[in-house]
Amino acid sequence: MAAGSWWERCNDDVRRLHDTGWDESTSILSQDICELLVDVDTAFAVTGAHTPEWPNP
């Protein structure tokens, strides 16, 4: 898995918000979801290796 995937950055940002006491109602991705996303990233690294990139809208 590549470090700094979108979901890791999102979770890290939310953790920083919680640490500062700001926006405590924002939820952090659960451990189960993070594990699933790691599996998806790992699988896509193989299955998506030849998938062309989409242009950024």
N, C-alpha and C positions, 0 to 999 in steps of 0.2 A: 504494500500500500504506500502510496506517495504521501509524504508528510505534508500537512497543510491543506488537506482536502476541504472542500467548502463546508462540510458538516463539522469537521474538527474546528475550523475557524469560528463557525457560528457558536458552537458549544463553548469555546474558549472566551468569546466575547460575552456570552451570557453569564459565564462564571465570573468574569471581571465585574459585570454589573452587579451581581449578587454580592461580591466581595466588598464593593463600595457602598452597599445598602441601597442602591438605586434600582428601581423596577423589579422588586422581589417577586412580582406576580408572573414574570417571564419564566417559562419552564425550560429546564435543561433536558437534552435528549437523554433518555434512560440508558443504562448500561446495556440492556438487551438490544435496543435500537442501534447503539454504537457498534456492538458486535456484529449485528446484521449488516450495517453499512461497511464495516471492514471486509466482511465476506463478499459483498457486492463489488467493492473496489477491487478486491483480489481477483474475482472471477472476470470482471470487465477488463482488467489488465491483459488477460489472455484472449477472451472472446471478442473484445472490442479493439484489439490491436490494429486491425485493418479497416476499422470504421472511419470514414472520412469525418473531419470536424465540421460542425455547423457554424455558419457565420454568426457572429455576435450581433443580435438585433440592436 
